[in-house]
Each structure stands twice: as C-alpha cells, then as structure tokens.
Amino acid sequence: MIVVYPGSFDPITYGHLDIIKRCSKKFDKVIISILKNDAKKTLFNVQERVALIKEATKHLDNIEVDSFSGLLVDYVKQKNISLIVKGLRMVADFEYEMQMAMINKRLNKEVETVFLMSSSEYIFLSSSAVKQAARAGGDISGFVPPIVREAINQKIKGV
C-alpha cells in the first residue's frame, strides 16, 4: 500500500523523520508531499525542502518526495492513493487534523486519514519551534539532522 504524508516540512525535524521511518516499515511506499502555499512565508522554498528531505531520508528505499498545490484530496486522487498519514503531538494537533480529515472525507469519500502519535521524545517538537530557537542562537542539533541544521544556519545566520 502507498500512503501520502503531507506537510510543509519547513524544516523537516526528527519528529517528522520518526513518523517517516515508522511509516516506511508499515507501508510499501511513502510519498512525502510538501504543500506549496504561496500565502505562507517559509524559511525554505519548495525545492530546498525537497532536497533536504531527500537527503534526510536517503537511507530509506521506499520513500518518494513530491510537492503539490491546491487540495490534498485532489492530489491523492491524481496519485491514485486513498490513505493519508498525519502525525500528532498534542491535543491541539488532533483537533485541527481531525477537522481536516473530516473535510477531506467529505470532499472524497474514498480518502482515509490515519494518525500516528509522535514518539514521546519528539512530542514537543515543531518546525516553528526549531526556527525560533535557531533565530535566538539556540543549539538545534537535537531537533534536526546535521544537513538541515547547516541549511538553517546559512539562512538565518548567514554562516
């Protein structure tokens, strides 16, 4: 079975990678798909995020990295996929993701969403928190792979 793990991944964190690794063991193929949202200000453009994710997941052979714009249900229909995977950290994630899952289901009855809880070591971790810590000069090495940390430092600090 092929699944889609969508998100902005700006940047990809160890929490995202935990979900990806766990999915790669359960499903035949995992498509990590980055939402192109021109209205959202991101640290990395889509091409940079694709490159960082490919590098961070290169040791997993059943991973594909892609991007899309528009509705997720249209994207999964185009790819002939009916299962979306979403990671959850806190109750607030559940409320938002459940709402999105119900909207997606209403838009396309064939689409199902499954939720994976973050491992306890990553339950606090978000891309926004990583960027905030990096901007304040914090050590983010425990939050993102080295290649991502270097890219963040180049973007934020000009290193």
C-alpha positions in Angstrom: 0.0 0.0 0.0 1.1 3.5 -0.8 0.5 6.4 1.6 0.9 10.1 1.5 2.5 12.0 4.4 1.7 15.7 3.6 3.0 18.8 5.3 5.0 22.0 5.0 8.2 20.5 6.5 9.8 23.9 6.9 12.1 22.5 8.1 11.9 18.7 8.4 12.6 17.7 12.0 13.5 14.5 13.8 9.8 14.3 14.8 8.8 14.2 11.1 11.6 11.7 10.4 10.3 9.5 13.2 6.9 9.3 11.6 8.5 8.7 8.1 10.7 5.8 9.4 7.7 4.2 11.2 5.6 4.5 8.0 8.4 3.1 5.9 8.2 -0.1 7.9 4.4 -0.4 7.7 3.7 0.6 4.1 5.2 -0.4 0.7 5.8 3.2 -0.3 5.6 6.6 1.5 5.2 9.8 -0.5 6.3 12.8 1.5 4.5 15.6 -0.2 5.2 19.2 0.5 2.3 21.7 0.3 3.1 24.7 -1.9 1.4 27.6 -0.2 2.5 30.9 -1.7 0.5 32.7 1.0 2.6 31.2 3.8 6.0 32.7 4.4 8.6 29.9 4.7 12.2 29.8 5.5 13.0 27.4 2.7 11.4 27.3 -0.8 9.8 24.1 -2.0 12.9 23.0 -4.0 15.1 23.4 -0.9 12.7 21.5 1.3 12.5 18.7 -1.3 16.3 18.5 -1.4 16.6 18.5 2.4 14.0 15.8 2.8 15.6 13.6 0.1 19.0 13.9 1.8 17.5 13.2 5.3 15.6 10.1 4.0 18.2 8.7 1.5 18.8 5.7 3.7 15.1 4.6 3.3 14.5 3.0 -0.1 10.7 3.2 -0.2 10.4 7.0 0.2 9.4 9.4 -2.6 9.5 13.2 -2.1 7.0 15.3 -4.0 5.1 18.6 -3.8 1.6 19.8 -4.6 -0.6 22.8 -4.5 -4.4 23.0 -4.1 -6.4 20.4 -2.3 -4.8 17.4 -0.8 -7.8 15.2 -1.8 -7.2 16.2 -5.4 -3.5 15.4 -5.1 -4.1 11.9 -3.7 -6.8 11.2 -6.3 -4.4 12.2 -9.0 -1.8 9.8 -7.5 -4.5 7.1 -7.1 -3.9 6.9 -3.3 -6.6 6.6 -0.7 -4.6 6.8 2.6 -3.1 9.9 4.2 -0.9 9.7 7.2 -0.7 12.6 9.7 1.5 12.8 12.8 0.0 14.1 16.1 1.8 15.6 19.0 -0.7 17.3 21.3 -4.4 17.6 21.7 -4.4 20.8 19.6 -2.9 18.8 16.7 -5.7 16.3 17.0 -8.4 18.9 16.9 -7.0 20.5 13.8 -6.1 17.3 12.0 -9.4 15.7 12.8 -11.2 18.6 11.3 -9.0 18.4 8.1 -9.6 14.6 7.9 -13.3 15.1 8.1 -13.3 17.8 5.4 -11.1 15.6 3.2 -13.5 12.7 3.7 -16.5 14.9 2.8 -14.7 16.0 -0.4 -13.7 12.5 -1.3 -15.3 9.5 0.4 -12.5 7.2 -0.8 -9.8 9.0 1.2 -9.0 7.9 4.7 -6.7 9.5 7.2 -4.7 7.6 9.8 -3.0 9.3 12.7 0.4 8.3 14.2 1.3 9.7 17.6 4.7 11.2 17.8 7.2 9.3 19.9 7.4 10.8 23.4 10.9 12.1 22.7 9.6 14.4 19.9 6.1 15.3 21.3 7.2 18.9 21.9 9.0 19.4 18.6 7.7 21.6 15.8 9.3 23.3 12.8 8.2 26.7 14.2 10.0 26.0 17.5 13.1 24.9 15.7 13.2 28.1 13.6 12.5 30.2 16.7 15.3 28.5 18.7 17.7 28.9 15.8 16.9 32.6 15.4 17.6 33.1 19.1 21.0 31.3 18.8 20.0 28.1 20.4 21.5 24.7 19.7 19.1 22.9 17.4 21.3 19.8 16.8 19.0 17.6 18.8 16.0 18.7 16.7 17.1 18.3 13.1 19.6 16.3 11.1 23.0 18.0 10.5 22.3 18.8 6.9 19.1 20.7 8.0 20.9 22.5 10.8 23.6 23.7 8.4 20.9 24.9 6.0 19.1 26.7 8.7 22.3 28.4 9.9 23.0 29.5 6.4 19.5 31.0 6.0 19.2 32.6 9.5 22.7 33.5 10.4 24.4 33.8 7.1 27.0 31.2 8.2 
